[in-house]
Amino acid sequence: LAHGKRPLYDGRPDAIRTLASDAQKCLNKTRLSSDERHAVLSGYQTRHYLSQAINYPDLVATGLIAPSPLKDQYLFHRARLWSL
């Protein structure tokens, strides 16, 4: 497989929506400490992309809509303030 990526087991929109919804439920149950949140900051867009996959499963194959750069700046600024 190219670059170690595994293909989706089922590319149908309903299957993608279900897979993303299940992942989002697991993510919502997970609560991290402050130190852990800083360690996983690189995954900060996970919720956005899971929501996109749930709402627009047809876009998964062609590419999901990236979050706003303004939101990125806000989140990083907020993370920097909280780490002081």
C-alpha positions in Angstrom: 0.0 0.0 0.0 1.2 3.5 -0.9 2.9 5.3 2.0 1.6 2.8 4.5 -2.0 4.0 4.1 -4.8 1.5 4.3 -7.8 2.0 2.0 -11.3 2.4 3.5 -13.0 -0.9 3.9 -16.1 0.5 2.3 -16.2 3.7 0.2 -20.0 4.2 0.2 -21.1 7.5 1.7 -23.2 5.9 4.4 -20.3 3.7 5.5 -18.0 6.7 5.6 -20.6 8.7 7.6 -20.9 5.8 10.1 -17.2 5.4 10.4 -16.6 9.1 11.0 -19.6 9.3 13.4 -18.2 6.4 15.5 -14.7 8.1 15.6 -16.3 11.4 16.7 -18.2 9.7 19.5 -14.9 8.1 20.8 -13.2 11.5 20.5 -15.9 13.2 22.5 -15.6 10.6 25.3 -11.8 11.2 25.5 -10.8 13.9 28.0 -7.1 14.9 28.2 -5.1 16.7 30.8 -3.5 20.0 30.0 -0.1 18.4 29.3 -1.7 15.8 27.1 -3.6 18.4 25.1 -0.3 20.2 24.3 1.2 16.9 23.2 -1.6 16.2 20.7 -2.0 19.7 19.5 -1.1 18.6 16.0 -4.4 16.7 15.8 -6.4 19.8 16.6 -8.3 19.6 13.3 -9.6 16.1 13.9 -13.1 17.2 15.0 -13.4 19.4 11.9 -12.5 16.7 9.5 -14.8 14.1 11.2 -17.7 16.6 11.0 -17.0 17.1 7.3 -16.9 13.4 6.7 -20.2 12.9 8.5 -21.9 15.8 6.7 -20.3 15.4 3.3 -19.1 11.7 2.9 -18.9 12.1 -0.9 -16.0 14.5 -0.4 -13.8 12.0 1.4 -12.5 10.6 -1.9 -11.8 14.0 -3.5 -10.7 16.0 -0.4 -12.5 17.5 2.5 -12.9 21.2 3.1 -10.0 22.7 5.2 -10.9 24.7 8.3 -10.6 28.5 8.2 -7.0 29.8 8.7 -8.5 32.4 11.1 -9.7 29.6 13.3 -6.2 28.0 13.2 -4.7 31.3 14.3 -7.2 31.7 17.1 -6.7 28.1 18.3 -2.9 28.4 18.4 -3.1 31.8 20.1 -5.4 30.4 22.7 -3.2 27.4 23.2 -0.1 29.6 23.7 -1.9 31.7 26.2 -3.1 28.7 28.2 0.4 27.2 28.3 1.8 30.2 30.3 
